[in-house]
Amino acid sequence: MLSYCIDRSIFGKYEKKQPLSDNNDMNESSTSDASFKDASKETDDEDEDEFYDCAEYAPEGRCKRLDDKKLLGCDEPLYVPITQDPVPKTEDELQEDAEAMLKHGSGSDLSMQLMCSSLLSDMEAFKAANPNGKLEDFIRWYSPRDWEEDDSGLGKLSARMEAPGNTWQKMWQDAKPVPAYKQKRLFDETTEGEKVMSYLESRNINEISKLVIITVLHAAIIKFKDVLETEKIFDIFEVKVDELLADLCHLSRNEELFNEEISSIEDATAKIVCLIEKLEKLEAQFFQFKCFERLTGSAECITFEEVKQKFQETIENGNSCNIANTIGQHIIDSNESEMQKCLITKEYVLRAREELSGCPHYLRAIVVGEEVRLCGAFTEHTTFI
């Protein structure tokens, strides 16, 4: 939730939505804003007692036309309005809302407020975009399953919508034509972000670790997945990464993770450590692949798909596979000349077995290319025996 609030604050997601331009409205609709100007001009030339059947409000907040549909009772196009984004909720908030509805009942004021705040906002935005629109037009866009058409093409509201005292009818009567940018915001990222920070400030280190461990692990897995996709080798690790995400999802719903009992804490900690170890193993295999890919040399001698195939066989066969027939000779040829150019020096410290070490000694073997040198230091001084 905190990350979402930060993103909303930085990028101004809501403000980026723009309505249709006046030119688009002119091209798409014969009853555009110009009709309101024409109507106002005509009223200047006529008597004040004459009235014209024109929209009371100029349309605002239009996003696009809804296919080729027209408003019922007139020849105006039906426009989809720009609406506010749905209010994001965490799992805890969804659970609290469900408990509140169970406690107070579906007909309580609190339950109606939880369900209808977004609906009222959308109704007001629809009225602003379609001044001559009716409830039936709103239903055709917002809830098509509640608009029933017969074989002749005539439609009507469903029985649920026509029932006496229907909430949608009441809200439609109360809704005013207000575009989304003029409405009261359904979600205030600043307020919600402050709530999250206030909640975290009241937690201790142990509680914070429980809250963020799942999120941090999920972010790490997703980051690792992005790296694999960038390197075009995700198909090699896809099954194991999906299993890791499934295990993490299952663990996130484990109530024992937030239990204060010692046994539950130890069990949850063991599961988390197990997930971390699996992720570390996958990361190690990724770096093994990069070394394997580099060892095989250029793509002129062996294709990238062949390298992937052989590496996958290596993983499936317990870190072993036969590469002699495909890329083994290429590895030998490409590395033989390099080994001849730069000699490798290796030093070994030798130690005698315990039963043979009767006196202090020092043994060393030095290997440089094909040359081997042995060094030793021994003593029979009685002081050291």
N, C-alpha and C positions, 0 to 999 in steps of 0.2 A: 504494500500500500504506500509506504514512504517513497519508494522508487517511482511509483506512478505519479504521486503528487509532485515530485521534483520534475519529472518529464513534462507534466502539464504546465508547470510554472515556467519552465525554460522555453519550450517550443510554442506555447500558446495554441494548443491544438484546437480549442474551440473557435478562436478568432480566425483561424486559417480557412474556415469554410466560407465561401463566397456565394451569394445568390446569383441567379441568372442575370446577365447584362440586359440593358434595355433593348439592345439590338436583337438579342435572341428572342426576347418576348415579342418584339414586333414581327419577327419572321415566323414565329411558331403559332401565334394567336392573333385572330382577327379582332379580338376584344382585349387589346393590350391597354397599357396606361394611357395611350392616346385617346381611348374612348372616354376616359374621365375628363380629359381636357376639353374634348368636343362637347361633352355634356355641360361643362361649366360655361363654355362660350354660348351655348344655346340659351341657357338660363338668363344670360345678360340681355338677350334680345327679346325675351318673352316677358309676360307679366309675372309678378312675384307670386301670384296665386297658383301658377301652373307648376306641377311637379313632374319629375321624370323618374322612370323606373331604372335607376342606376345604382351601382354598389355604393354603400355608405363609406367604405374604407378603400383606399388604394391598396392593391396587393403588395405584400412585402415578403421577403424570405423564401422566394421560390428556388428550389434546387434543380428540378427537371420536370418534364412532362411524364405522366404515368401512361406510357405506351400511347395509344390513340384514343384513350377514354375521354369522354366528355362529362361535364357536370349534369346531373339530372335536372330537367326542367329548363335548361338553357344550352346554348351551343358553345359554351366556353370550355377550353381544355381543362382537364383535371391535373393540377400540379402537385408534385411531391414537395412538401415543405422541408426547409432546413430545420432540423430538430437538435435539441441538446443531446449530448452523449449520454448513454445509460450510466447510472451511478454505479461505480465499481464497489464491490463488497468482498470482504475477506470471508473465509470459512466461518470464523467466529461470529461475524456480523450476520451471516445467513442463518446460523444456528440460533442466534438471539431473536431474529425476526420470526423464525418458525416457532420458537417457544412462546413469543408474545402472542402470536395468532392463535396458538392452542390454548393459551391461558385466558385471553379475552374474547375469543370467538371470532368467527369470520365477519360478523356483522358489527363489531365494535368500531368506534371512531379511530382507534389506533390502527386497527387492521386496514381500514379503508384508506388511512393516510399512507400506510406502507405500500399499498397496491396502486393508489391513484395519483400520486404526485407526478410521476412520469407521464401517465395517461393524460392528465389535465394539460401538462406542458405541450404535449404533441397535438392535442385538440386546438389549443390556442394558436400554435404555429400553423396548423392546417387552415384555420379560419383566416389567419393573416394572409396566407398564400392564395386562398380561394374564397374571396369575400362572398360570393354567391353560393358557396358550398353548403350542403345539408349533412345531417348525421349519416344518411345513407351513403353519401359520397365518401365521408370519412371511413366508414366501415369497409367500403370497397377497396380502399387503400390499406387500411390498418389491420383489418381482420377479414380477409376475403372469404374465409369459411363461414362467416356469419351473413354472407350475401348469397342468397339462393336464387338461381335463375331457372325458369321453366324452358320447355322446348322452343317456345316462341321468342325467347331472348328477354322476356320481361323478368325483372328481378324484384326481390323484396327482402326485408330483414328476416333473420332466423327467429324462431320462436323464443329463443333466449333473449334476444335483443328487444323483442316486442312485449316481453312480459311486463306487467304493471310494476312500477317502482324500480325499473332497471337502473343500475348505477350509471351506466354509460349515458342514458338519456338525461339524467339529472346533471351530470358533469357537462354534457354538451350545452345545456341551457345556461350553466354558470360560466362556461368558457368565454373569454373575450378574444377578439382578434389581435393577438400580440405576437410579433415575430420572436424567434428564439433569442436574438441578441438583446432584446428589451426585457426578457423575462427574468425573474429571480432565478439565480443559478441553482440547479439541483445538486451540484457537487462543487464545493469550495475547497480546492486543493490546499490553500493556506491553512484553513481551519482544521482540515483533516490531518495535515502534516503536523501541526502543533499538537493535536491529540496523540498522535503516534509518539512524538518526542517526549511529551509529558508522561506517557505510559512507560517508555523505556527508562526515563529518569528515576522512576519509582521502583525499578527492578534491581536486584543484585546481579553480580557477575554470573552466578550459577543459572539464574533464571534467564538472563540474556543469552547465554550460550545455548540453552534449550530452544530459545525462540529462533535463533539465527542459524543453528547448525544444519538444519535441513535445507534452508535457502542457500547457504554457502555451498553445500555439497551439490545441490542442483545446478547452481551457477557454474561450478567447476566442471561438472559433467557436460553441460551445454557448451562451455568454452572448448573443452577437449573435442567434442563432436564437431564444432566449427573448424578446428584445426585439421581434423581428419578429412572433412569435406573440402577444405582448401587444398590439401595435398592429394585429393582424389583417391583416397584409400579407405574411405568410410565403409565400403562394402566388406572389407576384411574384418572390421571390428563391429559391424552393425549389430549382430546378434548379441554380443556381450554388452555393448553399450545400452541396448534396449532392455536387457535383463537388469542392468544396473539401475536404470531409471525406474523400472517396475519395482525393484526392491526398495528403492528410495521412496517411491510413492506409497508403498505398503507401510514402510516405517513411519512416514509422516502421519499416518492415521492410527498409529499405535499409541493408545492412551498411556501405556506404561512409560513412555518417554517423558511424560510430565508428572509421573507419580513420584511422591516423596519417599517411598519405601526404599531401603537400601538394596534389597534384592532386585527390585524393578529397575533402579538406576544402573546397577551393574549389568543387568541383562541388556538394557537399551544401549549402554556404552559399548558393550561387546559387539552389538549389531552395527553400530556406527563405525567402530574400528574395522570391522570386517569389510564394510563398504569402501572405506578409505584404502584398505589394502588391495581390494580388487581394482580400484581406480589407479593406484600406483603401479600395479602389475600391467594394466593396459598402457599406461604411459611408458613404462619400460619397453614393452613390445613395440610401441611406436618408434622409439629411438633405435631399437634394434633393426627395425625396417629401414630407417634412414641410413644406418651403417651398412646394411645389406645392399641397399640400392647404390650407395657410393662405391662399394667394393666391386660391384659388377661392371662399373665403367660406363662408357658412353652408350647412347641409345642406338648407335650404328650397328653394334654387335648383338644386342639383345633388347627386346621391346620392354616397355614399362609393364605391360600386362603379364609377360612371362616372369618378371621379377616379382610381381604381386602374387602370381599363382604359386611360385616356389616358396615364397615366404609364408603363405597361408598353409601350404603343406607342412612346412616346418613347425608351425604353431599346432596344427592338428595332430602331428605325429610326435608330440613330446619334445619339441625343439631339435628334431632331426629329420633329414630327408636327403635323398640322393640327387645331387645337382651335377654329377659328372657329365651326364649325357647332354645337358642343355647349356649351363653357364659355367660349369666347373673349369673346362679348358680355357675359357675366356678369362676367368679370374687368374688362372696360372700364368697365361701369356701376358696379361696386362700388368701383373705385379712382379714377374720374374726380372724384367729389365730394371725396374725401380729398386728392387732389392740388391741388384748388382751394383747400381750406382751409389747407393748410400748403405754402407754396412751397418749392421745392427749389433750393438754391444750389449751383452747380458752378463751379469755377475751373479754367482751363486755362493752362498755361505754354507759350507758343509759341516755337519756335526756327526761325530762318531756315536755309535750306540752306547747306551749307558754302561754296559758291562765292559766296553773297550776303552772307556774314557778314564784311564788310570791317572792321568796327569793333565794339567791345563794345556790346551792346544787351540790353534786357530787355523782353519782351512778355508780356502777360497778358490773358486774356479771362474775364469774369465773367458768368455767366448766372443770372438770378434770375427765375423764371417766364418771362414773355415779354420781359423786359428783358435787353439784352446791352450790356455795357460793355467797351471795349477800352482797355488801358493800355500805354504804351510809354515806354522811357527809352533815349536814344541819346547818343552823344558823338563829337565829332570832334577831341577834344584830342589833340595830337600825342604826349603821354606814353603814351596807351593804344593808339596805332596802331602 
